[in-house]
Amino acid sequence: MYIEQGKAQGIEQGEIQAKREMILKLLDIHVGNIPDTVSKKVSRMRSRSRLDSLLEQVATAQKLDDIKWN
C-alpha cells in the first residue's frame, strides 16, 4: 500500500516538474530572457491544473504581460 502511494506521488511530482520545464522552455522561446522572479514563481507552483492553465497561456503569449500569473 505504501509503495503504491509512493509511486503515485513520484509520478505526480514528475508530471509537475515536466510541466514547469515546458512552461519555462516556451517562455524562453516566445519571450526571450526570463526574469528570475518569473522562473522562481513557476518553480514554486504545485497545482497541476494551474500549471496546465499557465501552459496554455504561455503557448500563445508574445510577451510576459499576456500571461495571468494569479
Helices and strands as residue ranges (DSSP letters): H 2-30, H 36-44, H 48-60, G 64-66
